[in-house]
C-alpha cells in the first residue's frame, strides 16, 4: 500500500447522516432452499454478523417447502458458506454463534397454516421487537409475490404502516421486476396491496457495488470533473458490462429474459442514470431517486425504425474463451435449438436535457465475450486541430476518464504526454487510482451493503417504482421491434470476442470506436 499523508486521515470525512441505527428485527427469507439464499444471502448475513453490524437481538428465518429441521438447515447453510463466502475459511466459532440466529419454517407459500406457524415462531422468540420489526425477503418467483404478501397480511404480519405504528415491515424483492411495463405495473400493484411503496426495497445488486456507489462521490465531492461533465466537453460515453461466462445452467431463465431484460433494463440503465443525473438536493433516498427518475425520463424513446439503427442484438456461437472451446448459446442446456434470444446488446441512447443534448451514450453488454469487466468510459472532445493535433494529422488521442466498476476497481485518466528523448513524440499515458492500492483489499459483497441498508430502512440504493417503470418505457419499444424477427446471419458472434461487427459500426458511423476494457494481468 502507498504511504498516506497524515493530512489524508484528518481530511477523511464520514457522512454521519448516511448511517441509521439497525434496530432488532427478524429477517424472513421466502425461498430459503434456493440458490440465492445459499450463495448470497446467508454469506452476506454471516459477514455482517462477524463484523458486528447485525442488530442484536436478531433472528433469521428460512421459509421453504421442503421438510427439514432447524439443525439440518443450519448445516446446509454452513456448507454453502464454506463454498461461497468471500473469506476462504469462515471462523467456526463465529459460525456457532451465528447459527443460533437461524431458524427454519416449513410451508407452502399458499398454505394459511404455514403463516400461522411463522407467526408462532416469531412469538416464541420472546422479544416483542422480533415480531414487529420484520424484513421479508421474497427470494421467490415474481408470480408468487401476491400470494405471499396476501398471506402475510392475513396472518397480521404485514400491513401498510402508519407513523404511529410500533414496528416496521419491509419487503425486499429481486429483479426481474416484470417482463415489460404492463407486467411491472401489475407486480407493483400486487406488492403495494398491503404495503406502502416506502416499505418495498427492490434490489439491483449493481447499486451495492462499492465502485458504483463511488460514482456519486467522484462526481459531487470533486470540483474538477463536474465542470467537464456535459455536452461542451464530453464527446461520447461508453458503458460496457462484459462477461466471459455464457449462460451456463441458467438457460431456462435466460430464454425468457435475454440480455436486454437481464442487464440493460436494470444494471446498465442504473449505472447510466448515476453517471448522467443532475446533483440531487440532498443525500436523502428520495432526493437521489428523484434525480435518477428525471434522467431516465429524459432518455429519448426509440421508434421501431430507430431501433434498427440504434440498437444491435446478437447471440454467441461456438468459439474460444481463455483458450478453451466454448459452446454456442443454442447448445447450452435448456436453450431451444433455434432460439432467437439475444446474448449481446449494444445501444446508442440520447439524453434530451440541457446537459447532455447531442451526446451519444453507448451501452453494451454481452455474455461469452473476451473477458469480464464493467466500466464507464467518458470520452472527451478532441483538442482543436492546431499545434500538436495538426502535427499528428488529428490523430491525437482524445482524453478520457474510465470508471472501472470491476475488476481492478478504480479510476483512470488518459492524457497525452511527451515521450522522453530528443525527438518530439507524443503518446497517451494513464493516471490510475486503484482501490486496492489506496485502501487495501476490501471487497464486501454488494448484498452485505444492501441487506444492511434494508434493515436500517435506507432506500437510497434500491429501485423505486417509477425507476422500474421508466426503464421499461425505454426498453419495451426495443423488445417490440425485435419480437417477431428471427436473428439474421449477421446477428451472431463467436464466443471469445467483443461481439458482432454491427456493434463496431454503431459507433463508427459517428467517428467513434469502442474502447475495450483492458484485461487485468
Ligand atoms: C445478474 C444477471 O443480474 O447480473 C446475470 O442476471 C449477470 O446474468 C450478473 O451475470 C452480472 O453481475 P456481476 O455482479 O457479476 O457483474
Boltz pocket constraint, residues with backbone or C-beta under 6 A from the ligand:
constraints:
  - pocket:
      binder: B
      contacts: [[A, 243], [A, 262], [A, 374]]
      max_distance: 6.0
